């Protein structure tokens, strides 16, 4: 397991260049991902859980049927963004890309 290191704003912005679509605001990283339905969303979160647990990182995860919002920050260091947040964001991106399946467009009724 890697040690936790608080990142400076400059370090965060540099890392975000490698993580398209991720936002840094209010001392956290966040991004919303689209899925086909609730079970697809839940399956993705369940696939990610062992990685998070093994790296002692437990992101805030909001499931909205076919959308999942991840919010990453470390409360044990005062609610700051750390190298572990970047590690988890990178794994989320890797898993999402590896799925291969594109989510169906969400339609409003």
MIPA-542618 format. One record per residue (C-alpha): chain; residue number from 1; x negated, y negated, z. Coordinates in steps of 0.5 Angstrom, whole numbers, plus 2048, in hexadecimal, padded with zeros to 3 digits. Example, Ala and Ser with C-alpha at 12.3 -4.5 7.8 and 13.67 -1.06 7.14 Angstrom:
2
<pt><drenvex>A</drenvex><lumkol>1</lumkol><c1>7E7</c1><c2>809</c2><c3>810</c3></pt>
<pt><drenvex>A</drenvex><lumkol>2</lumkol><c1>7E5</c1><c2>802</c2><c3>80E</c3></pt>
END
This chain:
109
<pt><drenvex>A</drenvex><lumkol>1</lumkol><c1>800</c1><c2>800</c2><c3>800</c3></pt>
<pt><drenvex>A</drenvex><lumkol>2</lumkol><c1>7FD</c1><c2>7F9</c2><c3>7FE</c3></pt>
<pt><drenvex>A</drenvex><lumkol>3</lumkol><c1>7FD</c1><c2>7F3</c2><c3>803</c3></pt>
<pt><drenvex>A</drenvex><lumkol>4</lumkol><c1>802</c1><c2>7EE</c2><c3>803</c3></pt>
<pt><drenvex>A</drenvex><lumkol>5</lumkol><c1>7FF</c1><c2>7E7</c2><c3>800</c3></pt>
<pt><drenvex>A</drenvex><lumkol>6</lumkol><c1>803</c1><c2>7E1</c2><c3>800</c3></pt>
<pt><drenvex>A</drenvex><lumkol>7</lumkol><c1>802</c1><c2>7DE</c2><c3>7F9</c3></pt>
<pt><drenvex>A</drenvex><lumkol>8</lumkol><c1>802</c1><c2>7D6</c2><c3>7F8</c3></pt>
<pt><drenvex>A</drenvex><lumkol>9</lumkol><c1>806</c1><c2>7D3</c2><c3>7F3</c3></pt>
<pt><drenvex>A</drenvex><lumkol>10</lumkol><c1>801</c1><c2>7D3</c2><c3>7EE</c3></pt>
<pt><drenvex>A</drenvex><lumkol>11</lumkol><c1>800</c1><c2>7DA</c2><c3>7EE</c3></pt>
<pt><drenvex>A</drenvex><lumkol>12</lumkol><c1>807</c1><c2>7DC</c2><c3>7EE</c3></pt>
<pt><drenvex>A</drenvex><lumkol>13</lumkol><c1>808</c1><c2>7D8</c2><c3>7E8</c3></pt>
<pt><drenvex>A</drenvex><lumkol>14</lumkol><c1>802</c1><c2>7DB</c2><c3>7E5</c3></pt>
<pt><drenvex>A</drenvex><lumkol>15</lumkol><c1>805</c1><c2>7E2</c2><c3>7E6</c3></pt>
<pt><drenvex>A</drenvex><lumkol>16</lumkol><c1>80C</c1><c2>7E0</c2><c3>7E4</c3></pt>
<pt><drenvex>A</drenvex><lumkol>17</lumkol><c1>809</c1><c2>7DF</c2><c3>7DD</c3></pt>
<pt><drenvex>A</drenvex><lumkol>18</lumkol><c1>809</c1><c2>7E7</c2><c3>7DD</c3></pt>
<pt><drenvex>A</drenvex><lumkol>19</lumkol><c1>810</c1><c2>7E7</c2><c3>7DF</c3></pt>
<pt><drenvex>A</drenvex><lumkol>20</lumkol><c1>814</c1><c2>7E4</c2><c3>7DA</c3></pt>
<pt><drenvex>A</drenvex><lumkol>21</lumkol><c1>81B</c1><c2>7E2</c2><c3>7DD</c3></pt>
<pt><drenvex>A</drenvex><lumkol>22</lumkol><c1>819</c1><c2>7E2</c2><c3>7E4</c3></pt>
<pt><drenvex>A</drenvex><lumkol>23</lumkol><c1>81A</c1><c2>7DC</c2><c3>7E8</c3></pt>
<pt><drenvex>A</drenvex><lumkol>24</lumkol><c1>817</c1><c2>7D9</c2><c3>7EE</c3></pt>
<pt><drenvex>A</drenvex><lumkol>25</lumkol><c1>81B</c1><c2>7D4</c2><c3>7F2</c3></pt>
<pt><drenvex>A</drenvex><lumkol>26</lumkol><c1>81D</c1><c2>7D4</c2><c3>7FA</c3></pt>
<pt><drenvex>A</drenvex><lumkol>27</lumkol><c1>816</c1><c2>7D8</c2><c3>7FB</c3></pt>
<pt><drenvex>A</drenvex><lumkol>28</lumkol><c1>819</c1><c2>7DE</c2><c3>7F8</c3></pt>
<pt><drenvex>A</drenvex><lumkol>29</lumkol><c1>818</c1><c2>7E1</c2><c3>7F1</c3></pt>
<pt><drenvex>A</drenvex><lumkol>30</lumkol><c1>81F</c1><c2>7E3</c2><c3>7EE</c3></pt>
<pt><drenvex>A</drenvex><lumkol>31</lumkol><c1>822</c1><c2>7E6</c2><c3>7E7</c3></pt>
<pt><drenvex>A</drenvex><lumkol>32</lumkol><c1>828</c1><c2>7E9</c2><c3>7E5</c3></pt>
<pt><drenvex>A</drenvex><lumkol>33</lumkol><c1>828</c1><c2>7F0</c2><c3>7E1</c3></pt>
<pt><drenvex>A</drenvex><lumkol>34</lumkol><c1>82E</c1><c2>7F2</c2><c3>7DD</c3></pt>
<pt><drenvex>A</drenvex><lumkol>35</lumkol><c1>831</c1><c2>7FA</c2><c3>7DD</c3></pt>
<pt><drenvex>A</drenvex><lumkol>36</lumkol><c1>836</c1><c2>7FE</c2><c3>7D9</c3></pt>
<pt><drenvex>A</drenvex><lumkol>37</lumkol><c1>83A</c1><c2>7FE</c2><c3>7E0</c3></pt>
<pt><drenvex>A</drenvex><lumkol>38</lumkol><c1>83A</c1><c2>7FF</c2><c3>7E7</c3></pt>
<pt><drenvex>A</drenvex><lumkol>39</lumkol><c1>837</c1><c2>806</c2><c3>7E7</c3></pt>
<pt><drenvex>A</drenvex><lumkol>40</lumkol><c1>832</c1><c2>804</c2><c3>7E2</c3></pt>
<pt><drenvex>A</drenvex><lumkol>41</lumkol><c1>830</c1><c2>7FE</c2><c3>7E7</c3></pt>
<pt><drenvex>A</drenvex><lumkol>42</lumkol><c1>830</c1><c2>803</c2><c3>7ED</c3></pt>
<pt><drenvex>A</drenvex><lumkol>43</lumkol><c1>82C</c1><c2>808</c2><c3>7EA</c3></pt>
<pt><drenvex>A</drenvex><lumkol>44</lumkol><c1>827</c1><c2>803</c2><c3>7E8</c3></pt>
<pt><drenvex>A</drenvex><lumkol>45</lumkol><c1>826</c1><c2>800</c2><c3>7EF</c3></pt>
<pt><drenvex>A</drenvex><lumkol>46</lumkol><c1>826</c1><c2>807</c2><c3>7F2</c3></pt>
<pt><drenvex>A</drenvex><lumkol>47</lumkol><c1>820</c1><c2>809</c2><c3>7ED</c3></pt>
<pt><drenvex>A</drenvex><lumkol>48</lumkol><c1>81D</c1><c2>803</c2><c3>7EF</c3></pt>
<pt><drenvex>A</drenvex><lumkol>49</lumkol><c1>81E</c1><c2>804</c2><c3>7F7</c3></pt>
<pt><drenvex>A</drenvex><lumkol>50</lumkol><c1>818</c1><c2>809</c2><c3>7F8</c3></pt>
<pt><drenvex>A</drenvex><lumkol>51</lumkol><c1>813</c1><c2>804</c2><c3>7F5</c3></pt>
<pt><drenvex>A</drenvex><lumkol>52</lumkol><c1>815</c1><c2>7FF</c2><c3>7F9</c3></pt>
<pt><drenvex>A</drenvex><lumkol>53</lumkol><c1>815</c1><c2>803</c2><c3>800</c3></pt>
<pt><drenvex>A</drenvex><lumkol>54</lumkol><c1>80E</c1><c2>806</c2><c3>7FE</c3></pt>
<pt><drenvex>A</drenvex><lumkol>55</lumkol><c1>80C</c1><c2>7FE</c2><c3>7FD</c3></pt>
<pt><drenvex>A</drenvex><lumkol>56</lumkol><c1>80F</c1><c2>7FC</c2><c3>804</c3></pt>
<pt><drenvex>A</drenvex><lumkol>57</lumkol><c1>813</c1><c2>7F7</c2><c3>800</c3></pt>
<pt><drenvex>A</drenvex><lumkol>58</lumkol><c1>81B</c1><c2>7F7</c2><c3>800</c3></pt>
<pt><drenvex>A</drenvex><lumkol>59</lumkol><c1>81E</c1><c2>7F1</c2><c3>7FB</c3></pt>
<pt><drenvex>A</drenvex><lumkol>60</lumkol><c1>824</c1><c2>7EE</c2><c3>7FC</c3></pt>
<pt><drenvex>A</drenvex><lumkol>61</lumkol><c1>829</c1><c2>7F2</c2><c3>7F7</c3></pt>
<pt><drenvex>A</drenvex><lumkol>62</lumkol><c1>82F</c1><c2>7EF</c2><c3>7F5</c3></pt>
<pt><drenvex>A</drenvex><lumkol>63</lumkol><c1>834</c1><c2>7F4</c2><c3>7F0</c3></pt>
<pt><drenvex>A</drenvex><lumkol>64</lumkol><c1>839</c1><c2>7F1</c2><c3>7EC</c3></pt>
<pt><drenvex>A</drenvex><lumkol>65</lumkol><c1>83C</c1><c2>7F7</c2><c3>7E8</c3></pt>
<pt><drenvex>A</drenvex><lumkol>66</lumkol><c1>838</c1><c2>7F6</c2><c3>7E2</c3></pt>
<pt><drenvex>A</drenvex><lumkol>67</lumkol><c1>833</c1><c2>7F1</c2><c3>7E5</c3></pt>
<pt><drenvex>A</drenvex><lumkol>68</lumkol><c1>82D</c1><c2>7F2</c2><c3>7EA</c3></pt>
<pt><drenvex>A</drenvex><lumkol>69</lumkol><c1>82A</c1><c2>7EC</c2><c3>7ED</c3></pt>
<pt><drenvex>A</drenvex><lumkol>70</lumkol><c1>823</c1><c2>7ED</c2><c3>7F0</c3></pt>
<pt><drenvex>A</drenvex><lumkol>71</lumkol><c1>821</c1><c2>7E8</c2><c3>7F5</c3></pt>
<pt><drenvex>A</drenvex><lumkol>72</lumkol><c1>819</c1><c2>7E9</c2><c3>7F8</c3></pt>
<pt><drenvex>A</drenvex><lumkol>73</lumkol><c1>816</c1><c2>7E6</c2><c3>7FD</c3></pt>
<pt><drenvex>A</drenvex><lumkol>74</lumkol><c1>813</c1><c2>7E8</c2><c3>804</c3></pt>
<pt><drenvex>A</drenvex><lumkol>75</lumkol><c1>816</c1><c2>7E6</c2><c3>80A</c3></pt>
<pt><drenvex>A</drenvex><lumkol>76</lumkol><c1>810</c1><c2>7E9</c2><c3>80F</c3></pt>
<pt><drenvex>A</drenvex><lumkol>77</lumkol><c1>80C</c1><c2>7E3</c2><c3>80C</c3></pt>
<pt><drenvex>A</drenvex><lumkol>78</lumkol><c1>811</c1><c2>7DE</c2><c3>80D</c3></pt>
<pt><drenvex>A</drenvex><lumkol>79</lumkol><c1>815</c1><c2>7DF</c2><c3>807</c3></pt>
<pt><drenvex>A</drenvex><lumkol>80</lumkol><c1>810</c1><c2>7DE</c2><c3>802</c3></pt>
<pt><drenvex>A</drenvex><lumkol>81</lumkol><c1>80E</c1><c2>7E1</c2><c3>7FB</c3></pt>
<pt><drenvex>A</drenvex><lumkol>82</lumkol><c1>808</c1><c2>7E6</c2><c3>7FB</c3></pt>
<pt><drenvex>A</drenvex><lumkol>83</lumkol><c1>804</c1><c2>7EB</c2><c3>7F7</c3></pt>
<pt><drenvex>A</drenvex><lumkol>84</lumkol><c1>809</c1><c2>7F0</c2><c3>7F9</c3></pt>
<pt><drenvex>A</drenvex><lumkol>85</lumkol><c1>80F</c1><c2>7EC</c2><c3>7F6</c3></pt>
<pt><drenvex>A</drenvex><lumkol>86</lumkol><c1>80B</c1><c2>7EC</c2><c3>7EF</c3></pt>
<pt><drenvex>A</drenvex><lumkol>87</lumkol><c1>80A</c1><c2>7F3</c2><c3>7F0</c3></pt>
<pt><drenvex>A</drenvex><lumkol>88</lumkol><c1>811</c1><c2>7F5</c2><c3>7F1</c3></pt>
<pt><drenvex>A</drenvex><lumkol>89</lumkol><c1>813</c1><c2>7F0</c2><c3>7EB</c3></pt>
<pt><drenvex>A</drenvex><lumkol>90</lumkol><c1>80E</c1><c2>7F3</c2><c3>7E7</c3></pt>
<pt><drenvex>A</drenvex><lumkol>91</lumkol><c1>811</c1><c2>7FA</c2><c3>7E8</c3></pt>
<pt><drenvex>A</drenvex><lumkol>92</lumkol><c1>818</c1><c2>7F8</c2><c3>7E7</c3></pt>
<pt><drenvex>A</drenvex><lumkol>93</lumkol><c1>816</c1><c2>7F5</c2><c3>7E0</c3></pt>
<pt><drenvex>A</drenvex><lumkol>94</lumkol><c1>813</c1><c2>7FC</c2><c3>7DF</c3></pt>
<pt><drenvex>A</drenvex><lumkol>95</lumkol><c1>818</c1><c2>800</c2><c3>7E1</c3></pt>
<pt><drenvex>A</drenvex><lumkol>96</lumkol><c1>81E</c1><c2>7FC</c2><c3>7DD</c3></pt>
<pt><drenvex>A</drenvex><lumkol>97</lumkol><c1>819</c1><c2>7FC</c2><c3>7D7</c3></pt>
<pt><drenvex>A</drenvex><lumkol>98</lumkol><c1>818</c1><c2>803</c2><c3>7D7</c3></pt>
<pt><drenvex>A</drenvex><lumkol>99</lumkol><c1>820</c1><c2>805</c2><c3>7D8</c3></pt>
<pt><drenvex>A</drenvex><lumkol>100</lumkol><c1>820</c1><c2>804</c2><c3>7D0</c3></pt>
<pt><drenvex>A</drenvex><lumkol>101</lumkol><c1>827</c1><c2>803</c2><c3>7D0</c3></pt>
<pt><drenvex>A</drenvex><lumkol>102</lumkol><c1>82A</c1><c2>7FC</c2><c3>7CF</c3></pt>
<pt><drenvex>A</drenvex><lumkol>103</lumkol><c1>830</c1><c2>7FA</c2><c3>7D3</c3></pt>
<pt><drenvex>A</drenvex><lumkol>104</lumkol><c1>837</c1><c2>7F9</c2><c3>7D0</c3></pt>
<pt><drenvex>A</drenvex><lumkol>105</lumkol><c1>838</c1><c2>7F1</c2><c3>7CF</c3></pt>
<pt><drenvex>A</drenvex><lumkol>106</lumkol><c1>83D</c1><c2>7EF</c2><c3>7D5</c3></pt>
<pt><drenvex>A</drenvex><lumkol>107</lumkol><c1>844</c1><c2>7ED</c2><c3>7D2</c3></pt>
<pt><drenvex>A</drenvex><lumkol>108</lumkol><c1>848</c1><c2>7E8</c2><c3>7D6</c3></pt>
<pt><drenvex>A</drenvex><lumkol>109</lumkol><c1>850</c1><c2>7EA</c2><c3>7D6</c3></pt>
END
